[in-house]
Amino acid sequence: MDIEDKTGRLDVRAETIGKMQIDVEVQLQNQGNMLRCTLYYLSKMYVQSIRPGDDYAKLKKR
């Protein structure tokens, strides 16, 4: 890792008091992939809201 390299990313997943899931991504350089990253992380958060075998009705609204 080069300390002068400014292409870093930071991903933070949080939950509010009201149980809303939030994903924050910070990119120090435009990598042209924010739409895909956003869709990927949103999809991942959505499917992780239930366990295998659970009814789909348990999926949390985002």
C-alpha positions as CSV (number, residue, x, y, z in Angstrom):
1,M,0.0,0.0,0.0
2,D,1.3,3.4,-1.0
3,I,0.4,6.2,1.4
4,E,0.2,8.6,-1.6
5,D,-2.3,6.4,-3.3
6,K,-5.6,8.2,-3.1
7,T,-7.9,5.6,-4.6
8,G,-9.2,4.3,-1.3
9,R,-12.7,3.3,-0.4
10,L,-14.6,3.2,2.8
11,D,-17.8,1.1,3.3
12,V,-19.9,1.5,6.4
13,R,-23.1,-0.5,7.2
14,A,-25.2,0.9,10.0
15,E,-28.6,0.5,11.6
16,T,-30.7,3.4,12.9
17,I,-32.6,3.3,16.1
18,G,-35.7,2.6,14.0
19,K,-34.0,-0.5,12.5
20,M,-33.4,1.1,9.1
21,Q,-30.3,-0.4,7.4
22,I,-27.9,2.2,5.9
23,D,-24.9,1.6,3.7
24,V,-22.5,4.4,3.2
25,E,-19.7,4.2,0.6
26,V,-17.0,6.8,0.2
27,Q,-14.7,6.7,-2.8
28,L,-11.8,9.2,-3.0
29,Q,-11.6,8.8,-6.7
30,N,-14.5,8.4,-9.2
31,Q,-14.1,4.8,-10.3
32,G,-17.2,4.9,-12.5
33,N,-19.0,2.1,-10.6
34,M,-21.2,3.8,-8.0
35,L,-24.5,2.6,-9.6
36,R,-23.3,-1.0,-9.6
37,C,-21.8,-0.8,-6.1
38,T,-25.0,0.7,-4.8
39,L,-27.1,-2.0,-6.4
40,Y,-24.8,-4.7,-5.1
41,Y,-24.8,-3.5,-1.5
42,L,-28.5,-2.8,-1.4
43,S,-29.2,-6.3,-2.8
44,K,-26.9,-7.8,-0.2
45,M,-28.5,-6.0,2.7
46,Y,-32.0,-7.0,1.4
47,V,-31.3,-10.7,1.2
48,Q,-29.4,-10.8,4.5
49,S,-32.5,-9.6,6.3
50,I,-33.9,-13.2,6.3
51,R,-32.4,-16.6,6.9
52,P,-32.5,-19.6,4.6
53,G,-35.9,-21.3,4.9
54,D,-37.7,-18.1,6.2
55,D,-40.8,-16.9,4.5
56,Y,-40.2,-14.1,1.9
57,A,-42.8,-12.0,3.8
58,K,-40.1,-11.5,6.5
59,L,-37.9,-9.5,4.0
60,K,-37.5,-6.0,5.5
61,K,-38.5,-2.9,3.6
62,R,-35.6,-0.6,2.8
